[in-house]
Amino acid sequence: MELAKRLRGVTLEDAKQSYEDLLDLPCKKPGFDRVGIKALDYFFLHHRLKAKTKHISFYDAMNDPDMVKKLSDLVVKYKKKSLGQFEDSIGLLKQQYSVFQLYYGTINQFRPSVARWVYCTLGAKKGILDFSAGWGGRCLAAMSLDIPYIGCDANTKLEPAYKQMIKTFKPDADVTLFFKPSETVDFSKFTYDLVFTSPPYFMIEEYERMPAYKSKEGFLTKFFIPVVDNAWANLSMGGHMALNMPHDMYMAIKDRLPKVTKRLTLPLHNRHPTDAKKGRTLGTETERHELIYVWKKDRSSNKTRKIKRA
């Protein structure tokens, strides 16, 4: 918690204003809009800092003297600034975080502005099922539009943050949360006309309390495929399933579902975590896009297609 406060310094008033700004945000396709991010940072940043890429988190790094030195050296090397030029430790910390993200990669906060746009575009009204709820971005967006939200996440440590976020911004929000693996939740008990989530990228992203699936195959057969099947089977007729995921995860499920109805594109900055190690200029950004794959459920697409497993 202390590390997050030093890094961003978001106050409760900042968070409340951020949520108010989100309420006023038009339902249009966002670019790199950060509306609502401070509202999430106040409750979830300290959890995000513990998420691992390449088996290390920024939280871990800042508690390891050798890693602190390494990051400081990278700041000097790539930011062209000596350590003595920083006015205080906060300025240095922010630069250490910057080079950590660029050197080791980062798992970004899902932007509530994007979630609001998806909800409006796909006409969610009855409810939203999010089987990888993460750090609250899609929940906050649902709250801002008064749409019932059902979220599942295996990380039990997130429960207090969610409770405080809801209490602070919208105590009467129609939010149902499960802090256990989503493959153990019976979705038939709920009514929803949109499934929308951004699941972990196989085993590359490591979160607090994430189940140990041990392998890519285990991730698919124990988590991703059965949860997608369950979510689709119980989706209201006429509803949509929208999954923000890389192409190889789409390929793992495409034969189980009807043909994709549409693909929504989202711009993002291309930050390859290995750039610095390969001697490329650190921080060089080129625009690219990621996809949200969308399926619509109608009478002809009511069943998943079974695939043979070796």
Order of alpha helices (4+ residues) and beta strands (2+ residues): alpha-alpha-alpha-beta-alpha-alpha-alpha-alpha-beta-alpha-beta-alpha-beta-beta-beta-alpha-beta-alpha-beta-beta
